[in-house]
Amino acid sequence: MAHPPAKTIWELGSQLKFDEPLEADDERFVDTRSARGDFGFDPLLRPYGVDTKTDRIKFEPNGVYSLFCGHRGCGKSTELRRLRHRLNRPELFFVVFLDVLKELDINNLSYADVLLATAKELITRIGEAGIDIDRVHLRNLENWFAERIERHETTKDLAAEFKAGLKGEQGIPFLAKLFAQLTSSVTVGSIHKEELRKVIGNSFTQFAQAFQQLIDAADDKVKDNGKGRCVLFIIDGTDRLRGEDSDNFFIRNAYQLRQLRGNFIYGAPIHLIYEKNQLGQVFENIPKLPMIKIEEKGSDALYPEGVSAMKEIVYKRADRSLFDSEETADYLIKYSGGNPRDLLHLLMYAFKLTDTEQIDRRSAEAAVKELATDYRRTLNKDDYRFLCEVDSAPDDTHDRDKAEGLLYSLALLEYNSYWWRSHPVVRTLPGYIECMSGKRQEDETS
């Protein structure tokens, strides 16, 4: 589907989406690698044996687990979709892609849910690709369902419902429909969710062993059929986990994920990059996607590549005629902090607040105030104090624990080379201004 830039203010309002990752062929995509400063895909792909200069495999990976970290809204989901397209080739990988946000309940997520949905995606992809897997490699998954789900007192009625709709099916078609129903039943709103999740958790070792047998068989078959050198799983959406949920998934229960020997890339929240001591025992590779750089480190000087990339993001969605001047577009870009998602937020707020057929400076300034108010609701005095300390001394070592929540909320942004700065709209808030003014007075008298 074509997505030309909006020609009218009403077209713009109808087309803006904040949480819509772009597919690989979407003409709105902007290559932002140089705009992020010191960034490339080598740290992510080389452990999988991929020479990024030629997109050829130099060795076949054997059980590589990676976390692709970054801020919410910085473009991870779009980049992961482009990697799916880039790597899903006969000479590279048979890519199995799972979007957790579409398939599962991100607000109540367990490792068992994710691996159940991952199994469903692998089985579905195998069927769609016309790959024939010998029944012997499927039998353990069928037995797991029969022994653990079909015969368990709390889930046997649900299992009977499943099987009633699968008469005559066998092999991959049977498992594809079965696992689609299982995955659906652990999503939000299912009355069977907790019972099914509990049974799956209690029988997880048997499930993991059966799933492993399928992965091993799939690795062999995709190569024999010229569909790829091996299977690569890309899991998107898990970066939305926060706080204790993300720690449970990626740290405390990570050994459960590693019961599977395969090649995985998981999207992850930015703060996890500072948990390498704990994560390193599970995930060998933890690269990050830095925010687009709008300013240079330690100054208000603009970073030309970053500003240029953000302008392209704007003008691929809104015709230049929708702005009263280029300076108005630049103003919104400056206060986005280099976050594409917040840039779209500002555009939407400006659309809502304009009383003309254009986005003018008045509506742009009102949009910045609106976004700043969103952040104000999440901040307290200690937060302002910490943000002022970071902005005053960007080269100092600051409290990582304090930074975690602010990084997740985007009040604190991380750019290349691990430097932080507060979000530009936060700097317009009275609490920040008062704190920074007091800090300057302290510095002058000391």
Summary of the structure (lengths in Angstrom):
residues: 446
radius of gyration: 24.2
end to end distance: 61.5
largest distance: 83.5
contacts: 1450
relative contact order: 0.14
helix: 55%
strand: 11%
